[in-house]
């Protein structure tokens, strides 16, 4: 019987391209003991090309759930990805992000240091597109050829990259899903991502998971030495036109959280252990 990997890397995406950038970072990891759960709205369109390009048994490419009239399906997609995870520790790696060779190793080391009830955030810096866009609907890459290596033209640092480069305790709001990790068991304890949010507002999915986990005793840490490199793609794939109007940070998330607390912090019903 095949042994489960220690880390499950989860990527949820609905954008063309990015496979070149993601896999270049992943395949060079010094920490080899991982699987990659790629939950993809474009699965049917590019499943053969992705399989041939990656050509690695650690990839599990799966179809993302449908939106079914909702604003988006991010919470549903994360739950679907988690159902396919067999690792002890989950690392969320979102699209158009390149990670250094020691990225996963650092997550595992910090997790071992702080124990099984640790949520860990990495940090990010932002870079311009590393090459001209050749095909914005490319299945593997949007560039003329797959882009390999760390991007080079930095535009700015993420808001978490302040102060000394070290590992320190953090508040739940610093746990971002672009490059962060948590034990698989934590997601089952809180019942998964709140799929109801998909029809209510954009974003704040990370806040819901983090604050729910804090309520049941999970601790939060930020590793400012574990930096990922986000490539700016908003000009190619703009946010929905109602993004600001329907964003959770402008009231809806706070209202939901207040009501959830009044109900006694109930567990979500979306992720159930078999």
C-alpha positions as protocol buffer text, in pm:
chain_id: "A"
residue {
  index: 1
  type: UNK
  ca { x: 0 y: 0 z: 0 }
}
residue {
  index: 2
  type: UNK
  ca { x: 135 y: 340 z: -102 }
}
residue {
  index: 3
  type: UNK
  ca { x: 228 y: 566 z: 190 }
}
residue {
  index: 4
  type: UNK
  ca { x: 53 y: 903 z: 208 }
}
residue {
  index: 5
  type: UNK
  ca { x: 274 y: 1208 z: 149 }
}
residue {
  index: 6
  type: UNK
  ca { x: 345 y: 1445 z: 434 }
}
residue {
  index: 7
  type: UNK
  ca { x: 229 y: 1757 z: 247 }
}
residue {
  index: 8
  type: UNK
  ca { x: -63 y: 1810 z: 10 }
}
residue {
  index: 9
  type: UNK
  ca { x: -26 y: 2124 z: -202 }
}
residue {
  index: 10
  type: UNK
  ca { x: -365 y: 2264 z: -307 }
}
residue {
  index: 11
  type: UNK
  ca { x: -414 y: 2495 z: -605 }
}
residue {
  index: 12
  type: UNK
  ca { x: -762 y: 2618 z: -697 }
}
residue {
  index: 13
  type: UNK
  ca { x: -782 y: 2792 z: -1034 }
}
residue {
  index: 14
  type: UNK
  ca { x: -1012 y: 2906 z: -1313 }
}
residue {
  index: 15
  type: UNK
  ca { x: -746 y: 3083 z: -1523 }
}
residue {
  index: 16
  type: UNK
  ca { x: -561 y: 2964 z: -1833 }
}
residue {
  index: 17
  type: UNK
  ca { x: -185 y: 2928 z: -1817 }
}
residue {
  index: 18
  type: UNK
  ca { x: 9 y: 2929 z: -1487 }
}
residue {
  index: 19
  type: UNK
  ca { x: 85 y: 2556 z: -1502 }
}
residue {
  index: 20
  type: UNK
  ca { x: 439 y: 2636 z: -1619 }
}
residue {
  index: 21
  type: UNK
  ca { x: 507 y: 2874 z: -1329 }
}
residue {
  index: 22
  type: UNK
  ca { x: 351 y: 2655 z: -1062 }
}
residue {
  index: 23
  type: UNK
  ca { x: 512 y: 2330 z: -1170 }
}
residue {
  index: 24
  type: UNK
  ca { x: 855 y: 2486 z: -1217 }
}
residue {
  index: 25
  type: UNK
  ca { x: 852 y: 2585 z: -852 }
}
residue {
  index: 26
  type: UNK
  ca { x: 706 y: 2259 z: -728 }
}
residue {
  index: 27
  type: UNK
  ca { x: 923 y: 2017 z: -923 }
}
residue {
  index: 28
  type: UNK
  ca { x: 1241 y: 2177 z: -786 }
}
residue {
  index: 29
  type: UNK
  ca { x: 1145 y: 2142 z: -420 }
}
residue {
  index: 30
  type: UNK
  ca { x: 1406 y: 1997 z: -188 }
}
residue {
  index: 31
  type: UNK
  ca { x: 1113 y: 1853 z: 7 }
}
residue {
  index: 32
  type: UNK
  ca { x: 1002 y: 1580 z: -231 }
}
residue {
  index: 33
  type: UNK
  ca { x: 731 y: 1418 z: -17 }
}
residue {
  index: 34
  type: UNK
  ca { x: 425 y: 1602 z: -145 }
}
residue {
  index: 35
  type: UNK
  ca { x: 127 y: 1566 z: -375 }
}
residue {
  index: 36
  type: UNK
  ca { x: -28 y: 1843 z: -584 }
}
residue {
  index: 37
  type: UNK
  ca { x: -406 y: 1871 z: -589 }
}
residue {
  index: 38
  type: UNK
  ca { x: -494 y: 2096 z: -883 }
}
residue {
  index: 39
  type: UNK
  ca { x: -865 y: 2177 z: -862 }
}
residue {
  index: 40
  type: UNK
  ca { x: -936 y: 2331 z: -1198 }
}
residue {
  index: 41
  type: UNK
  ca { x: -1249 y: 2484 z: -1356 }
}
residue {
  index: 42
  type: UNK
  ca { x: -1073 y: 2429 z: -1690 }
}
residue {
  index: 43
  type: UNK
  ca { x: -1009 y: 2060 z: -1625 }
}
residue {
  index: 44
  type: UNK
  ca { x: -1205 y: 1922 z: -1924 }
}
residue {
  index: 45
  type: UNK
  ca { x: -1042 y: 2171 z: -2160 }
}
residue {
  index: 46
  type: UNK
  ca { x: -679 y: 2098 z: -2071 }
}
residue {
  index: 47
  type: UNK
  ca { x: -657 y: 1772 z: -1876 }
}
residue {
  index: 48
  type: UNK
  ca { x: -448 y: 1594 z: -2142 }
}
residue {
  index: 49
  type: UNK
  ca { x: -207 y: 1885 z: -2187 }
}
residue {
  index: 50
  type: UNK
  ca { x: -156 y: 1927 z: -1813 }
}
residue {
  index: 51
  type: UNK
  ca { x: -98 y: 1555 z: -1763 }
}
residue {
  index: 52
  type: UNK
  ca { x: 160 y: 1543 z: -2042 }
}
residue {
  index: 53
  type: UNK
  ca { x: 337 y: 1861 z: -1931 }
}
residue {
  index: 54
  type: UNK
  ca { x: 368 y: 1773 z: -1563 }
}
residue {
  index: 55
  type: UNK
  ca { x: 417 y: 1398 z: -1620 }
}
residue {
  index: 56
  type: UNK
  ca { x: 447 y: 1321 z: -1249 }
}
residue {
  index: 57
  type: UNK
  ca { x: 243 y: 1084 z: -1034 }
}
residue {
  index: 58
  type: UNK
  ca { x: 228 y: 1344 z: -756 }
}
residue {
  index: 59
  type: UNK
  ca { x: -19 y: 1549 z: -962 }
}
residue {
  index: 60
  type: UNK
  ca { x: -390 y: 1492 z: -898 }
}
residue {
  index: 61
  type: UNK
  ca { x: -574 y: 1708 z: -1149 }
}
residue {
  index: 62
  type: UNK
  ca { x: -945 y: 1730 z: -1066 }
}
residue {
  index: 63
  type: UNK
  ca { x: -1254 y: 1912 z: -1189 }
}
residue {
  index: 64
  type: UNK
  ca { x: -1369 y: 2208 z: -980 }
}
residue {
  index: 65
  type: UNK
  ca { x: -1738 y: 2224 z: -880 }
}
residue {
  index: 66
  type: UNK
  ca { x: -1968 y: 2438 z: -1091 }
}
residue {
  index: 67
  type: UNK
  ca { x: -2076 y: 2786 z: -985 }
}
residue {
  index: 68
  type: UNK
  ca { x: -2449 y: 2710 z: -1019 }
}
residue {
  index: 69
  type: UNK
  ca { x: -2547 y: 3078 z: -1023 }
}
residue {
  index: 70
  type: UNK
  ca { x: -2318 y: 3181 z: -737 }
}
residue {
  index: 71
  type: UNK
  ca { x: -2074 y: 3473 z: -748 }
}
residue {
  index: 72
  type: UNK
  ca { x: -1788 y: 3225 z: -760 }
}
residue {
  index: 73
  type: UNK
  ca { x: -1701 y: 2875 z: -642 }
}
residue {
  index: 74
  type: UNK
  ca { x: -1379 y: 2921 z: -446 }
}
residue {
  index: 75
  type: UNK
  ca { x: -1507 y: 2779 z: -117 }
}
residue {
  index: 76
  type: UNK
  ca { x: -1664 y: 2480 z: -292 }
}
residue {
  index: 77
  type: UNK
  ca { x: -1343 y: 2423 z: -486 }
}
residue {
  index: 78
  type: UNK
  ca { x: -1124 y: 2424 z: -177 }
}
residue {
  index: 79
  type: UNK
  ca { x: -1352 y: 2169 z: -13 }
}
residue {
  index: 80
  type: UNK
  ca { x: -1339 y: 1948 z: -320 }
}
residue {
  index: 81
  type: UNK
  ca { x: -959 y: 1970 z: -324 }
}
residue {
  index: 82
  type: UNK
  ca { x: -939 y: 1884 z: 47 }
}
residue {
  index: 83
  type: UNK
  ca { x: -1146 y: 1570 z: -10 }
}
residue {
  index: 84
  type: UNK
  ca { x: -865 y: 1447 z: -235 }
}
residue {
  index: 85
  type: UNK
  ca { x: -582 y: 1533 z: 6 }
}
residue {
  index: 86
  type: UNK
  ca { x: -395 y: 1260 z: 189 }
}
residue {
  index: 87
  type: UNK
  ca { x: -113 y: 1469 z: 339 }
}
residue {
  index: 88
  type: UNK
  ca { x: -88 y: 1559 z: 705 }
}
residue {
  index: 89
  type: UNK
  ca { x: -24 y: 1926 z: 628 }
}
residue {
  index: 90
  type: UNK
  ca { x: -197 y: 2131 z: 358 }
}
residue {
  index: 91
  type: UNK
  ca { x: -19 y: 2410 z: 173 }
}
residue {
  index: 92
  type: UNK
  ca { x: -236 y: 2645 z: -31 }
}
residue {
  index: 93
  type: UNK
  ca { x: -53 y: 2771 z: -339 }
}
residue {
  index: 94
  type: UNK
  ca { x: -259 y: 2989 z: -569 }
}
residue {
  index: 95
  type: UNK
  ca { x: -201 y: 3037 z: -940 }
}
residue {
  index: 96
  type: UNK
  ca { x: 64 y: 3260 z: -1100 }
}
residue {
  index: 97
  type: UNK
  ca { x: 295 y: 3215 z: -802 }
}
residue {
  index: 98
  type: UNK
  ca { x: 650 y: 3082 z: -814 }
}
residue {
  index: 99
  type: UNK
  ca { x: 798 y: 2932 z: -498 }
}
residue {
  index: 100
  type: UNK
  ca { x: 1164 y: 2884 z: -402 }
}
residue {
  index: 101
  type: UNK
  ca { x: 1319 y: 2540 z: -368 }
}
residue {
  index: 102
  type: UNK
  ca { x: 1297 y: 2536 z: 14 }
}
residue {
  index: 103
  type: UNK
  ca { x: 937 y: 2661 z: 39 }
}
residue {
  index: 104
  type: UNK
  ca { x: 771 y: 2332 z: 132 }
}
residue {
  index: 105
  type: UNK
  ca { x: 1062 y: 2229 z: 354 }
}
residue {
  index: 106
  type: UNK
  ca { x: 1018 y: 2546 z: 557 }
}
residue {
  index: 107
  type: UNK
  ca { x: 648 y: 2478 z: 605 }
}
residue {
  index: 108
  type: UNK
  ca { x: 717 y: 2128 z: 728 }
}
residue {
  index: 109
  type: UNK
  ca { x: 995 y: 2242 z: 962 }
}
residue {
  index: 110
  type: UNK
  ca { x: 778 y: 2512 z: 1121 }
}
residue {
  index: 111
  type: UNK
  ca { x: 487 y: 2269 z: 1152 }
}
residue {
  index: 112
  type: UNK
  ca { x: 714 y: 2020 z: 1330 }
}
residue {
  index: 113
  type: UNK
  ca { x: 843 y: 2295 z: 1558 }
}
residue {
  index: 114
  type: UNK
  ca { x: 505 y: 2431 z: 1672 }
}
residue {
  index: 115
  type: UNK
  ca { x: 297 y: 2117 z: 1670 }
}
residue {
  index: 116
  type: UNK
  ca { x: -23 y: 1983 z: 1520 }
}
residue {
  index: 117
  type: UNK
  ca { x: -238 y: 2288 z: 1600 }
}
residue {
  index: 118
  type: UNK
  ca { x: -37 y: 2540 z: 1402 }
}
residue {
  index: 119
  type: UNK
  ca { x: -158 y: 2754 z: 1113 }
}
residue {
  index: 120
  type: UNK
  ca { x: 140 y: 2897 z: 924 }
}
residue {
  index: 121
  type: UNK
  ca { x: 152 y: 3191 z: 683 }
}
residue {
  index: 122
  type: UNK
  ca { x: 427 y: 3261 z: 438 }
}
residue {
  index: 123
  type: UNK
  ca { x: 489 y: 3602 z: 283 }
}
residue {
  index: 124
  type: UNK
  ca { x: 480 y: 3738 z: -70 }
}
residue {
  index: 125
  type: UNK
  ca { x: 642 y: 3984 z: -304 }
}
residue {
  index: 126
  type: UNK
  ca { x: 502 y: 4095 z: -638 }
}
residue {
  index: 127
  type: UNK
  ca { x: 657 y: 4091 z: -983 }
}
residue {
  index: 128
  type: UNK
  ca { x: 573 y: 4216 z: -1329 }
}
residue {
  index: 129
  type: UNK
  ca { x: 491 y: 3970 z: -1606 }
}
residue {
  index: 130
  type: UNK
  ca { x: 824 y: 3809 z: -1698 }
}
residue {
  index: 131
  type: UNK
  ca { x: 756 y: 3798 z: -2072 }
}
residue {
  index: 132
  type: UNK
  ca { x: 508 y: 3934 z: -2325 }
}
residue {
  index: 133
  type: UNK
  ca { x: 170 y: 3761 z: -2330 }
}
residue {
  index: 134
  type: UNK
  ca { x: 155 y: 3537 z: -2636 }
}
residue {
  index: 135
  type: UNK
  ca { x: -182 y: 3370 z: -2581 }
}
residue {
  index: 136
  type: UNK
  ca { x: -405 y: 3465 z: -2288 }
}
residue {
  index: 137
  type: UNK
  ca { x: -593 y: 3138 z: -2339 }
}
residue {
  index: 138
  type: UNK
  ca { x: -288 y: 2912 z: -2335 }
}
residue {
  index: 139
  type: UNK
  ca { x: -353 y: 2583 z: -2161 }
}
residue {
  index: 140
  type: UNK
  ca { x: -9 y: 2555 z: -1999 }
}
residue {
  index: 141
  type: UNK
  ca { x: 139 y: 2902 z: -2038 }
}
residue {
  index: 142
  type: UNK
  ca { x: 26 y: 3242 z: -2160 }
}
residue {
  index: 143
  type: UNK
  ca { x: 380 y: 3315 z: -2285 }
}
residue {
  index: 144
  type: UNK
  ca { x: 538 y: 3208 z: -2611 }
}
residue {
  index: 145
  type: UNK
  ca { x: 714 y: 2927 z: -2427 }
}
residue {
  index: 146
  type: UNK
  ca { x: 683 y: 2797 z: -2069 }
}
residue {
  index: 147
  type: UNK
  ca { x: 842 y: 3039 z: -1826 }
}
residue {
  index: 148
  type: UNK
  ca { x: 1095 y: 2881 z: -1593 }
}
residue {
  index: 149
  type: UNK
  ca { x: 1273 y: 3031 z: -1295 }
}
residue {
  index: 150
  type: UNK
  ca { x: 1217 y: 3308 z: -1046 }
}
residue {
  index: 151
  type: UNK
  ca { x: 1061 y: 3627 z: -1189 }
}
residue {
  index: 152
  type: UNK
  ca { x: 1302 y: 3918 z: -1185 }
}
residue {
  index: 153
  type: UNK
  ca { x: 1124 y: 4255 z: -1199 }
}
residue {
  index: 154
  type: UNK
  ca { x: 986 y: 4322 z: -851 }
}
residue {
  index: 155
  type: UNK
  ca { x: 706 y: 4580 z: -828 }
}
residue {
  index: 156
  type: UNK
  ca { x: 631 y: 4581 z: -454 }
}
residue {
  index: 157
  type: UNK
  ca { x: 631 y: 4378 z: -133 }
}
residue {
  index: 158
  type: UNK
  ca { x: 327 y: 4219 z: 25 }
}
residue {
  index: 159
  type: UNK
  ca { x: 182 y: 4379 z: 339 }
}
residue {
  index: 160
  type: UNK
  ca { x: 302 y: 4086 z: 552 }
}
residue {
  index: 161
  type: UNK
  ca { x: 665 y: 4149 z: 461 }
}
residue {
  index: 162
  type: UNK
  ca { x: 733 y: 4406 z: 729 }
}
residue {
  index: 163
  type: UNK
  ca { x: 994 y: 4396 z: 1003 }
}
residue {
  index: 164
  type: UNK
  ca { x: 1262 y: 4138 z: 1064 }
}
residue {
  index: 165
  type: UNK
  ca { x: 1278 y: 3822 z: 853 }
}
residue {
  index: 166
  type: UNK
  ca { x: 1190 y: 3569 z: 1120 }
}
residue {
  index: 167
  type: UNK
  ca { x: 919 y: 3333 z: 1244 }
}
residue {
  index: 168
  type: UNK
  ca { x: 676 y: 3489 z: 1489 }
}
residue {
  index: 169
  type: UNK
  ca { x: 326 y: 3456 z: 1630 }
}
residue {
  index: 170
  type: UNK
  ca { x: 57 y: 3614 z: 1417 }
}
residue {
  index: 171
  type: UNK
  ca { x: -308 y: 3711 z: 1414 }
}
residue {
  index: 172
  type: UNK
  ca { x: -555 y: 3498 z: 1213 }
}
residue {
  index: 173
  type: UNK
  ca { x: -610 y: 3776 z: 958 }
}
residue {
  index: 174
  type: UNK
  ca { x: -252 y: 3731 z: 832 }
}
residue {
  index: 175
  type: UNK
  ca { x: -327 y: 3378 z: 716 }
}
residue {
  index: 176
  type: UNK
  ca { x: -370 y: 3431 z: 340 }
}
residue {
  index: 177
  type: UNK
  ca { x: -454 y: 3150 z: 99 }
}
residue {
  index: 178
  type: UNK
  ca { x: -208 y: 3254 z: -171 }
}
residue {
  index: 179
  type: UNK
  ca { x: 78 y: 3088 z: 22 }
}
residue {
  index: 180
  type: UNK
  ca { x: -14 y: 2946 z: 363 }
}
residue {
  index: 181
  type: UNK
  ca { x: -61 y: 2614 z: 537 }
}
residue {
  index: 182
  type: UNK
  ca { x: -255 y: 2428 z: 803 }
}
residue {
  index: 183
  type: UNK
  ca { x: -308 y: 2069 z: 921 }
}
residue {
  index: 184
  type: UNK
  ca { x: -561 y: 1872 z: 719 }
}
residue {
  index: 185
  type: UNK
  ca { x: -735 y: 1777 z: 1043 }
}
residue {
  index: 186
  type: UNK
  ca { x: -811 y: 2144 z: 1112 }
}
residue {
  index: 187
  type: UNK
  ca { x: -1027 y: 2174 z: 803 }
}
residue {
  index: 188
  type: UNK
  ca { x: -1227 y: 1868 z: 906 }
}
residue {
  index: 189
  type: UNK
  ca { x: -1266 y: 1999 z: 1260 }
}
residue {
  index: 190
  type: UNK
  ca { x: -1427 y: 2322 z: 1140 }
}
residue {
  index: 191
  type: UNK
  ca { x: -1623 y: 2145 z: 867 }
}
residue {
  index: 192
  type: UNK
  ca { x: -1444 y: 2287 z: 567 }
}
residue {
  index: 193
  type: UNK
  ca { x: -1473 y: 2618 z: 387 }
}
residue {
  index: 194
  type: UNK
  ca { x: -1808 y: 2796 z: 417 }
}
residue {
  index: 195
  type: UNK
  ca { x: -1970 y: 2726 z: 80 }
}
residue {
  index: 196
  type: UNK
  ca { x: -2260 y: 2958 z: 163 }
}
residue {
  index: 197
  type: UNK
  ca { x: -2019 y: 3249 z: 115 }
}
residue {
  index: 198
  type: UNK
  ca { x: -1988 y: 3167 z: -257 }
}
residue {
  index: 199
  type: UNK
  ca { x: -2335 y: 3312 z: -314 }
}
residue {
  index: 200
  type: UNK
  ca { x: -2302 y: 3599 z: -65 }
}
residue {
  index: 201
  type: UNK
  ca { x: -1975 y: 3783 z: -124 }
}
residue {
  index: 202
  type: UNK
  ca { x: -1629 y: 3766 z: -276 }
}
residue {
  index: 203
  type: UNK
  ca { x: -1314 y: 3690 z: -78 }
}
residue {
  index: 204
  type: UNK
  ca { x: -1272 y: 3663 z: 304 }
}
residue {
  index: 205
  type: UNK
  ca { x: -1263 y: 3283 z: 269 }
}
residue {
  index: 206
  type: UNK
  ca { x: -928 y: 3286 z: 449 }
}
residue {
  index: 207
  type: UNK
  ca { x: -1073 y: 3491 z: 734 }
}
residue {
  index: 208
  type: UNK
  ca { x: -1359 y: 3249 z: 790 }
}
residue {
  index: 209
  type: UNK
  ca { x: -1131 y: 2947 z: 809 }
}
residue {
  index: 210
  type: UNK
  ca { x: -873 y: 3122 z: 1027 }
}
residue {
  index: 211
  type: UNK
  ca { x: -1112 y: 3275 z: 1280 }
}
residue {
  index: 212
  type: UNK
  ca { x: -1311 y: 2953 z: 1307 }
}
residue {
  index: 213
  type: UNK
  ca { x: -987 y: 2762 z: 1370 }
}
residue {
  index: 214
  type: UNK
  ca { x: -881 y: 3013 z: 1634 }
}
residue {
  index: 215
  type: UNK
  ca { x: -1209 y: 2951 z: 1818 }
}
residue {
  index: 216
  type: UNK
  ca { x: -1117 y: 2584 z: 1865 }
}
residue {
  index: 217
  type: UNK
  ca { x: -763 y: 2645 z: 1981 }
}
residue {
  index: 218
  type: UNK
  ca { x: -540 y: 2668 z: 1674 }
}
residue {
  index: 219
  type: UNK
  ca { x: -240 y: 2901 z: 1694 }
}
residue {
  index: 220
  type: UNK
  ca { x: -107 y: 3122 z: 1414 }
}
residue {
  index: 221
  type: UNK
  ca { x: 247 y: 3190 z: 1301 }
}
residue {
  index: 222
  type: UNK
  ca { x: 405 y: 3381 z: 1017 }
}
residue {
  index: 223
  type: UNK
  ca { x: 733 y: 3275 z: 859 }
}
residue {
  index: 224
  type: UNK
  ca { x: 883 y: 3589 z: 705 }
}
residue {
  index: 225
  type: UNK
  ca { x: 1169 y: 3385 z: 561 }
}
residue {
  index: 226
  type: UNK
  ca { x: 931 y: 3180 z: 343 }
}
residue {
  index: 227
  type: UNK
  ca { x: 865 y: 3416 z: 54 }
}
residue {
  index: 228
  type: UNK
  ca { x: 671 y: 3338 z: -262 }
}
residue {
  index: 229
  type: UNK
  ca { x: 682 y: 3539 z: -584 }
}
residue {
  index: 230
  type: UNK
  ca { x: 344 y: 3650 z: -720 }
}
residue {
  index: 231
  type: UNK
  ca { x: 326 y: 3746 z: -1086 }
}
residue {
  index: 232
  type: UNK
  ca { x: 86 y: 4032 z: -1162 }
}
residue {
  index: 233
  type: UNK
  ca { x: -183 y: 3897 z: -1395 }
}
residue {
  index: 234
  type: UNK
  ca { x: -476 y: 4126 z: -1318 }
}
residue {
  index: 235
  type: UNK
  ca { x: -433 y: 4306 z: -1648 }
}
residue {
  index: 236
  type: UNK
  ca { x: -482 y: 3975 z: -1827 }
}
residue {
  index: 237
  type: UNK
  ca { x: -752 y: 3831 z: -1601 }
}
residue {
  index: 238
  type: UNK
  ca { x: -937 y: 4126 z: -1441 }
}
residue {
  index: 239
  type: UNK
  ca { x: -1157 y: 4083 z: -1135 }
}
residue {
  index: 240
  type: UNK
  ca { x: -1536 y: 4070 z: -1185 }
}
residue {
  index: 241
  type: UNK
  ca { x: -1693 y: 4411 z: -1241 }
}
residue {
  index: 242
  type: UNK
  ca { x: -1886 y: 4384 z: -914 }
}
residue {
  index: 243
  type: UNK
  ca { x: -1578 y: 4282 z: -711 }
}
residue {
  index: 244
  type: UNK
  ca { x: -1567 y: 4593 z: -493 }
}
residue {
  index: 245
  type: UNK
  ca { x: -1944 y: 4616 z: -460 }
}
residue {
  index: 246
  type: UNK
  ca { x: -1981 y: 4253 z: -348 }
}
residue {
  index: 247
  type: UNK
  ca { x: -1655 y: 4214 z: -153 }
}
residue {
  index: 248
  type: UNK
  ca { x: -1694 y: 4068 z: 194 }
}
residue {
  index: 249
  type: UNK
  ca { x: -1462 y: 4318 z: 360 }
}
residue {
  index: 250
  type: UNK
  ca { x: -1715 y: 4601 z: 316 }
}
residue {
  index: 251
  type: UNK
  ca { x: -1955 y: 4469 z: 577 }
}
residue {
  index: 252
  type: UNK
  ca { x: -2095 y: 4129 z: 478 }
}
residue {
  index: 253
  type: UNK
  ca { x: -1819 y: 3925 z: 637 }
}
residue {
  index: 254
  type: UNK
  ca { x: -1836 y: 4111 z: 969 }
}
residue {
  index: 255
  type: UNK
  ca { x: -2213 y: 4065 z: 972 }
}
residue {
  index: 256
  type: UNK
  ca { x: -2177 y: 3693 z: 902 }
}
residue {
  index: 257
  type: UNK
  ca { x: -1915 y: 3651 z: 1174 }
}
residue {
  index: 258
  type: UNK
  ca { x: -2127 y: 3831 z: 1434 }
}
residue {
  index: 259
  type: UNK
  ca { x: -2425 y: 3608 z: 1354 }
}
residue {
  index: 260
  type: UNK
  ca { x: -2207 y: 3297 z: 1359 }
}
residue {
  index: 261
  type: UNK
  ca { x: -2082 y: 3384 z: 1707 }
}
residue {
  index: 262
  type: UNK
  ca { x: -2437 y: 3446 z: 1830 }
}
residue {
  index: 263
  type: UNK
  ca { x: -2530 y: 3096 z: 1714 }
}
residue {
  index: 264
  type: UNK
  ca { x: -2252 y: 2948 z: 1929 }
}
residue {
  index: 265
  type: UNK
  ca { x: -1981 y: 2904 z: 1662 }
}
residue {
  index: 266
  type: UNK
  ca { x: -2140 y: 2606 z: 1485 }
}
residue {
  index: 267
  type: UNK
  ca { x: -1930 y: 2368 z: 1282 }
}
residue {
  index: 268
  type: UNK
  ca { x: -1981 y: 2380 z: 905 }
}
residue {
  index: 269
  type: UNK
  ca { x: -2139 y: 2076 z: 736 }
}
residue {
  index: 270
  type: UNK
  ca { x: -1930 y: 2076 z: 418 }
}
residue {
  index: 271
  type: UNK
  ca { x: -1632 y: 1855 z: 503 }
}
residue {
  index: 272
  type: UNK
  ca { x: -1702 y: 1530 z: 684 }
}
residue {
  index: 273
  type: UNK
  ca { x: -1457 y: 1251 z: 760 }
}
residue {
  index: 274
  type: UNK
  ca { x: -1558 y: 921 z: 602 }
}
